[in-house]
Amino acid sequence: MRRRKKKRTIIWLIVALVIIIAGYFSFVRPQQQAKRTVTVGIMAGSKQDDRIWESVSKTAKDKYNVTLKFKRFTDYNQPNKALENGDVDLNAFQHKLFLDTWNKAHKTDIVSVGDTFITPIRLYSKQYKSVKDIPDGGTIAVPNDASNESRALFALKNAGLIQLKKGTKLATVSSISKNPKDLKIKELAADQTARSLDNVDAAVINTNYAQAAGINYKSAIFVEPVNKDSKQWVNIIAAKKDEQNNKIYKDVVRAYQTEKTKQEIKKNYGTAEIPAWDLNFNK
């Protein structure tokens, strides 16, 4: 009798174990797998950008078992809204200053969880081969939106053409403290700076607009250096503040910050775009 009771107990234990295992694989395991799918908000960009993200996706899947999905946007105001609303888990489209400005304007707490790359802004001229050749009283075109104008003026500062007031973070023309060549700063829409080259002595042009205008970035007479001034222009992967320590999101960052990604960036952009996660900006 005891043996029979014991046998029944063992059978029921086995049945219970089978139910638990079946439940794990039918409910818990799929949920865990679903959590390892991360949606990243990016701008609808070039084929080069797509190839880089394809490489990162493969690394994320092969090395960390994370599946990346992408939601593409055409308006720079959309990806941070989508992150706040939960439509995407991460986004990767902005530099640090853009995010700081966005958080202040919208009272949000989006944070950087990893650096990606920096695209140095450049100074071009059709008339001169060197910054030193730009004449006294010359005209330099710069983008007129707050972020890019500040960046352009910091580039001119690093080129030795102007000085900015101490403590300047978001530079405007009024931030210029010294202008030894009495240069005229012509503020234009960022997408018009390349077209202005025929009419000015030099122009600070974003790389994407230079490429769109058929200007070889290697022809620049000055390139924004990697130093403490340019750190704010590093592009980032961003998350909500309460998700900044999410292990899976950290795996996505690790999948991006690899030697393989460096090679993919170099293959697609040459030195127009520079991997930034291990650069020394404290110069």
HUBELRA-V539952 format. One record per residue. N is the residue number from 0. PSI is psi in degrees with one decimal (none if undefined). Layout:
n | psi
N | PSI
N | PSI
//
This chain:
n | psi
0 | -44.8
1 | -38.4
2 | -41.4
3 | -41.1
4 | -40.6
5 | -39.9
6 | -42.5
7 | -42.0
8 | -44.3
9 | -43.1
10 | -45.2
11 | -35.5
12 | -41.1
13 | -43.8
14 | -44.5
15 | -40.5
16 | -41.9
17 | -41.9
18 | -42.5
19 | -44.8
20 | -42.9
21 | -40.5
22 | -38.4
23 | -47.6
24 | -23.8
25 | -19.8
26 | -58.5
27 | -49.6
28 | -46.7
29 | -36.7
30 | -42.2
31 | -41.7
32 | -40.5
33 | -37.5
34 | -18.4
35 | 13.4
36 | 120.9
37 | 128.3
38 | 125.2
39 | 128.2
40 | 123.1
41 | 165.9
42 | 145.9
43 | 103.2
44 | -149.4
45 | 170.4
46 | -31.3
47 | -45.5
48 | -42.2
49 | -40.2
50 | -37.9
51 | -44.9
52 | -31.0
53 | -41.1
54 | -44.0
55 | -40.9
56 | -41.4
57 | -43.2
58 | -43.6
59 | -41.4
60 | -48.0
61 | -39.4
62 | -32.3
63 | 2.0
64 | 39.3
65 | 126.8
66 | 123.3
67 | 132.3
68 | 153.2
69 | 139.7
70 | 120.2
71 | 140.3
72 | 156.6
73 | -8.1
74 | 127.3
75 | -12.6
76 | -9.9
77 | -43.2
78 | -36.5
79 | -34.8
80 | -42.0
81 | -36.2
82 | -44.9
83 | -37.7
84 | -9.2
85 | 10.7
86 | -24.6
87 | 157.9
88 | -36.5
89 | 162.7
90 | 158.6
91 | 87.5
92 | -11.4
93 | 159.0
94 | 175.8
95 | -40.6
96 | -39.5
97 | -44.4
98 | -43.7
99 | -44.1
100 | -41.1
101 | -47.7
102 | -41.3
103 | -41.4
104 | -33.2
105 | 3.7
106 | 47.0
107 | 167.5
108 | 55.3
109 | 139.1
110 | 158.1
111 | 135.2
112 | -2.2
113 | 141.8
114 | 149.4
115 | -76.2
116 | 170.7
117 | 137.6
118 | 97.3
119 | 137.4
120 | 152.3
121 | 154.4
122 | 126.6
123 | 154.6
124 | 141.3
125 | -16.1
126 | -28.8
127 | 147.4
128 | -10.4
129 | 150.8
130 | -37.3
131 | -23.2
132 | -14.6
133 | 124.3
134 | 161.2
135 | 137.0
136 | 6.4
137 | 163.5
138 | 130.9
139 | 125.5
140 | 139.8
141 | 155.1
142 | 148.7
143 | -4.0
144 | 149.8
145 | -48.2
146 | -51.4
147 | -31.2
148 | -43.5
149 | -44.7
150 | -42.7
151 | -41.4
152 | -36.8
153 | -35.7
154 | -43.1
155 | -34.7
156 | -47.3
157 | -22.0
158 | -7.0
159 | 13.2
160 | -30.6
161 | 170.5
162 | 149.1
163 | 153.7
164 | 141.8
165 | 135.4
166 | 2.1
167 | 131.0
168 | -51.7
169 | 98.3
170 | 142.7
171 | 176.6
172 | -33.7
173 | -11.3
174 | -9.9
175 | 122.3
176 | -29.6
177 | 137.0
178 | 73.1
179 | -27.7
180 | 3.5
181 | 46.4
182 | 146.1
183 | 124.9
184 | 116.5
185 | 115.1
186 | 123.6
187 | 160.4
188 | 140.3
189 | -36.9
190 | -1.7
191 | -9.2
192 | -38.1
193 | -40.1
194 | -21.5
195 | -9.0
196 | -30.1
197 | -18.1
198 | -0.4
199 | 168.4
200 | -32.1
201 | 163.0
202 | 138.6
203 | 119.1
204 | 130.9
205 | 145.3
206 | -39.1
207 | -37.2
208 | -32.1
209 | -44.8
210 | -41.4
211 | -29.3
212 | 3.0
213 | 21.2
214 | 126.2
215 | 121.9
216 | -22.3
217 | -11.7
218 | -0.3
219 | 145.2
220 | -9.2
221 | 139.3
222 | 131.6
223 | 124.8
224 | 163.8
225 | 104.4
226 | -172.0
227 | -26.5
228 | -35.0
229 | -5.2
230 | -33.5
231 | -10.4
232 | 7.4
233 | 131.8
234 | 152.7
235 | 163.5
236 | 129.4
237 | 152.2
238 | 167.8
239 | 148.8
240 | -39.0
241 | -1.4
242 | 9.4
243 | -20.2
244 | 11.8
245 | 121.1
246 | -38.5
247 | -38.4
248 | -35.8
249 | -33.7
250 | -36.1
251 | -43.1
252 | -43.6
253 | -36.9
254 | -30.3
255 | -44.2
256 | 67.6
257 | 164.4
258 | -33.6
259 | -42.5
260 | -40.3
261 | -46.3
262 | -36.5
263 | -40.1
264 | -45.4
265 | -40.4
266 | -38.5
267 | -26.2
268 | -0.8
269 | -128.2
270 | 11.1
271 | -28.9
272 | 135.0
273 | 126.1
274 | 133.2
275 | -5.9
276 | -17.4
277 | 23.5
278 | 153.2
279 | 106.8
280 | 0.4
281 | 50.8
282 | none
//
